Amino acid sequence: MKKIIAIMQPTYIPWMGYFSMIDQVDEFVFLDSVQLSGRSWQVRNKIKSKGQEKMLTVPIDKSVERDKRIINTTPYANEMWKKSHLGTIRDAYRKSPFYKSVMGFLENIYSKEYRSVGDMNIAFISEMCKIIGIQTRLYTSGNLMVIGRKDELLVNICKRLKCENYLSAQGSAVYIEKDGAGGEFLRQGIELFYFNYEHPVYTQQGENFIPYLGIYDLLFNVGFDEALNYIRTGNRENYRCEEYRKSILHI
């Protein structure tokens, strides 16, 4: 079978679909060598607290100039935010069925010091993959020493890892499809697919189900042992490039 990979920036508390994408590919690359955006999912995500969405944001070190903030090198502001986030998480999920085991796991993750925002996100995601049973091989773009911009960078990573297929997030179509069907991927002979996922419903605290929360919510409600099974129920057949352009982009 042809090797398929995916490449994504390391997100703070990723949603279920992020882990589904990792689970569906042979190799996954954390795109940690690009610019850090201060209001992106790289530094914030949502949990459910008192029946509503609650945003948790990691404060970054503002002494680093904005145009020099790179995911794998930019540090967070201090250690105090970790205590604040853990306190908010405890208050939100203390009555959840898997509170004790999940809280212990998170306290261990947050207790460590990390070089950068990206390093913490990668550490959490990597540990999560191990504990819920995802066996995909993980890389970081910084360690692969690949250069380029936008889809050129992604294609160069694919070539570095000698893969024939690439699974892209739908949001990346904005620049991948800018210069024609499949852009640089198809020009370089790499078959392009777009990720297709339908958020599953699970037993969640509170009356109304809120989708697209960070993975913490799933863990507290279903536990580590069943998390991957729930994640996989949202999998749908991924779009081929041509199909995605016709049915979603209408071009």
Solvent accessible surface area in square Angstrom, and as a share of the most:
residue,aa,sasa,rsa
1,M,245,1.10
2,K,126,0.53
3,K,58,0.25
4,I,35,0.18
5,I,0,0.00
6,A,0,0.00
7,I,9,0.04
8,M,50,0.22
9,Q,62,0.28
10,P,0,0.00
11,T,17,0.10
12,Y,6,0.02
13,I,1,0.01
14,P,0,0.00
15,W,75,0.26
16,M,4,0.02
17,G,1,0.01
18,Y,9,0.03
19,F,0,0.00
20,S,1,0.00
21,M,4,0.02
22,I,0,0.00
23,D,30,0.16
24,Q,54,0.24
25,V,9,0.05
26,D,73,0.38
27,E,19,0.08
28,F,0,0.00
29,V,0,0.00
30,F,1,0.01
31,L,17,0.08
32,D,7,0.04
33,S,43,0.28
34,V,32,0.19
35,Q,93,0.41
36,L,4,0.02
37,S,56,0.36
38,G,30,0.29
39,R,182,0.66
40,S,26,0.17
41,W,119,0.42
42,Q,12,0.05
43,V,1,0.00
44,R,53,0.19
45,N,8,0.04
46,K,33,0.14
47,I,0,0.00
48,K,8,0.03
49,S,22,0.14
50,K,195,0.83
51,G,39,0.38
52,Q,130,0.58
53,E,91,0.41
54,K,89,0.38
55,M,74,0.33
56,L,7,0.03
57,T,65,0.38
58,V,5,0.03
59,P,51,0.32
60,I,8,0.04
61,D,37,0.19
62,K,147,0.62
63,S,96,0.62
64,V,39,0.22
65,E,104,0.47
66,R,168,0.61
67,D,104,0.54
68,K,126,0.53
69,R,12,0.04
70,I,53,0.27
71,I,0,0.00
72,N,21,0.11
73,T,74,0.43
74,T,2,0.01
75,P,45,0.29
76,Y,17,0.06
77,A,47,0.36
78,N,76,0.39
79,E,77,0.35
80,M,132,0.59
81,W,15,0.05
82,K,9,0.04
83,K,148,0.63
84,S,66,0.43
85,H,11,0.05
86,L,19,0.09
87,G,26,0.25
88,T,33,0.19
89,I,0,0.00
90,R,73,0.27
91,D,97,0.50
92,A,15,0.12
93,Y,1,0.00
94,R,127,0.46
95,K,179,0.76
96,S,9,0.06
97,P,97,0.61
98,F,83,0.35
99,Y,50,0.19
100,K,178,0.75
101,S,60,0.39
102,V,0,0.00
103,M,6,0.03
104,G,37,0.36
105,F,28,0.12
106,L,0,0.00
107,E,64,0.29
108,N,76,0.39
109,I,3,0.01
110,Y,5,0.02
111,S,85,0.55
112,K,95,0.40
113,E,141,0.63
114,Y,38,0.14
115,R,152,0.56
116,S,0,0.00
117,V,3,0.02
118,G,0,0.00
119,D,39,0.20
120,M,6,0.03
121,N,4,0.02
122,I,25,0.13
123,A,30,0.23
124,F,9,0.04
125,I,0,0.00
126,S,23,0.15
127,E,65,0.29
128,M,0,0.00
129,C,4,0.02
130,K,147,0.62
131,I,80,0.41
132,I,14,0.07
133,G,37,0.36
134,I,10,0.05
135,Q,175,0.78
136,T,20,0.12
137,R,155,0.57
138,L,51,0.26
139,Y,45,0.17
140,T,25,0.15
141,S,4,0.02
142,G,22,0.21
143,N,123,0.63
144,L,12,0.06
145,M,165,0.73
146,V,27,0.16
147,I,148,0.75
148,G,30,0.29
149,R,173,0.63
150,K,115,0.49
151,D,25,0.13
152,E,86,0.39
153,L,12,0.06
154,L,6,0.03
155,V,3,0.01
156,N,40,0.20
157,I,0,0.00
158,C,0,0.00
159,K,107,0.45
160,R,129,0.47
161,L,15,0.07
162,K,165,0.70
163,C,10,0.06
164,E,75,0.34
165,N,20,0.10
166,Y,3,0.01
167,L,2,0.01
168,S,0,0.00
169,A,21,0.16
170,Q,66,0.29
171,G,61,0.58
172,S,20,0.13
173,A,7,0.05
174,V,126,0.73
175,Y,63,0.24
176,I,0,0.00
177,E,14,0.07
178,K,161,0.68
179,D,104,0.54
180,G,31,0.30
181,A,52,0.41
182,G,0,0.00
183,G,2,0.02
184,E,39,0.17
185,F,0,0.00
186,L,64,0.32
187,R,139,0.51
188,Q,81,0.36
189,G,64,0.61
190,I,6,0.03
191,E,62,0.28
192,L,1,0.00
193,F,28,0.12
194,Y,0,0.00
195,F,16,0.07
196,N,31,0.16
197,Y,29,0.11
198,E,101,0.45
199,H,25,0.11
200,P,17,0.10
201,V,111,0.64
202,Y,16,0.06
203,T,114,0.67
204,Q,20,0.09
205,Q,52,0.23
206,G,53,0.51
207,E,176,0.79
208,N,114,0.59
209,F,61,0.25
210,I,23,0.12
211,P,50,0.31
212,Y,114,0.43
213,L,5,0.02
214,G,1,0.01
215,I,0,0.00
216,Y,3,0.01
217,D,0,0.00
218,L,1,0.00
219,L,0,0.00
220,F,0,0.00
221,N,13,0.06
222,V,13,0.07
223,G,2,0.02
224,F,26,0.11
225,D,134,0.69
226,E,80,0.36
227,A,0,0.00
228,L,14,0.07
229,N,80,0.41
230,Y,70,0.27
231,I,0,0.00
232,R,112,0.41
233,T,81,0.47
234,G,0,0.00
235,N,46,0.24
236,R,97,0.35
237,E,157,0.70
238,N,32,0.16
239,Y,37,0.14
240,R,122,0.45
241,C,2,0.01
242,E,97,0.43
243,E,87,0.39
244,Y,8,0.03
245,R,40,0.15
246,K,146,0.62
247,S,56,0.36
248,I,71,0.36
249,L,60,0.30
250,H,143,0.64
251,I,111,0.56
